[in-house]
Amino acid sequence: MNLQESRLTLAWSLLTLSLLSSCAAFSLPGTAARAFKWNESVPLLVNKIFSYRTQLPYTYDDLSFVCKPQSIHWEGLNLGEVLQGDRLMRSGHDIRMAQNMVCSTLCTVSLTEEQSKELREYIYYGYKAEWQI
């Protein structure tokens, strides 16, 4: 290989590396940042509840002791969310952009003995609720 071929090979290598380095960034659908206006409603989405001890996830609305919204609105999911077992629905919480809100009551639930036992089991097995803003 002569000097001219070496320089040409080096130039192509540098060009290829510079193009590859600019291709490192990507965007997943549904993950782009969103700007909210002042006092605009910010949806709080509830997902599944899960435990690392039992490996049995449940959808949030399967629970008999949680406050459910008056109308259930399921969010659209991308393929990755479906494969992860996500089931996003809007909660009944009213969150507003740039508004300080004090604690408020979403609903009042009276538990039966059976529901109390079910809730204790979820706590015992370390279930966690997954919410997304």
Stockholm file with secondary structure:
# STOCKHOLM 1.0

chainA/1-133         MNLQESRLTLAWSLLTLSLLSSCAAFSLPGTAARAFKWNESVPLLVNKIFSYRTQLPYTYDDLSFVCKPQSIHWEGLNLGEVLQGDRLMRSGHDIRMAQNMVCSTLCTVSLTEEQSKELREYIYYGYKAEWQI
#=GR chainA/1-133 SS CCHHHHHHHHHHHHHHHHHHHHTCCCCCTTCSCCCCCTTCBCCCEEEEEECTTTCCCEEGGGCTTSCCCSSCCBCCCCHHHHHTTCCCEECSCCCBTTCCCCCCCCCCCCCCHHHHHHHHHHHHTTCEEEEEC
#=GC SS_cons         CCHHHHHHHHHHHHHHHHHHHHTCCCCCTTCSCCCCCTTCBCCCEEEEEECTTTCCCEEGGGCTTSCCCSSCCBCCCCHHHHHTTCCCEECSCCCBTTCCCCCCCCCCCCCCHHHHHHHHHHHHTTCEEEEEC
//
